[in-house]
Amino acid sequence: MDLSTPPTGDYPTDPRVPLLTLAEAQGAVRLLMHLADDSAEGQEARDLAADIGVRLPTG
């Protein structure tokens, strides 16, 4: 790799999707908790909700 020349490339022209808002993230966690049950998918939903939930700001 030659580091003496600047990198070149194309940037995507498609519009970018904005990040989730706090309200949207909280809604996703609520939905995941609604889907949580004793099935494998329900346990995955519960685990994902817990993982996301601890990352959200409180208040």
C-alpha positions, 0 to 999 in steps of 0.5 A: 500500500502506497501511503504517499498519495492521498486516497481516492474513491467515490462517495455514495450519492444516495441520501443518508438515513438519519440516526434514531431519535431517543424516542424512536430508540425507546419505542424499539426497546418497548417493542422488543420487550413486548416480543420477549417470551420463553422462546429462543426469539423472545430471549434474543429480543429480551437480550437485545432490549437490555443491551440497547436499554443500558445505552440510552440516556435516562431522564 
